[in-house]
Amino acid sequence: MPQETIESVARHRVVTAAAVLQQRVDLRAYPHRHLAVAAYAVGGDSITQALAAADQLSHLGWELVNVTPVGSGNTLHAFLRRR
């Protein structure tokens, strides 16, 4: 998987839950108000990853707006808004 930089996250407005949970990207410099967190996992783990990432980001001023499945696979997007 390519490394997620703040520039690539800002350009696509999407970060993976894994990058958030493993602290591979610093979102304090993210320039937009809204952000999607993509969680890719087998079984029910994608919701666990998405919500864990949302919980972690809540400490940086983000609030969860919605969670929705994407496609027919095991992918979820959690949509967050900066408070």
C-alpha positions, -999 to +999 in steps of 0.1 A: +000+000+000+014+034-009+023+057+020-004+081+029+009+117+031-011+147+043-009+160+007-025+128-007-051+127+020-060+164+014-062+158-023-085+128-021-101+138+012-098+101+022-075+084+047-075+047+056-085+036+091-052+017+092-032+049+087-051+066+115-049+037+139-012+031+132-005+069+134+011+069+099-004+103+090-007+135+110-041+150+103-035+182+123-024+199+091-054+186+071-069+217+054-105+207+049-135+205+073-147+171+061-129+138+059-137+102+049-120+073+067-119+042+046-119+009+065-110-023+046-114-055+065-129-090+064-161-097+083-173-072+109-138-058+114-143-029+090-169-013+113-146-019+142-117-002+124-139+027+112-152+034+146-119+030+163-104+055+139-133+079+145-127+076+183-090+083+179-097+114+157-123+127+181-094+137+203-082+159+175-115+177+172-133+155+146-169+142+150-184+112+133-213+122+109-221+089+092-208+054+084-218+037+051-208+006+032-191+011-001-195-013-030-204-049-024-172-058-005-160-053+030-153-016+028-169+011+049-165+048+049-168+068+080-175+105+073-162+130+098-165+167+103-140+190+122-157+207+151 
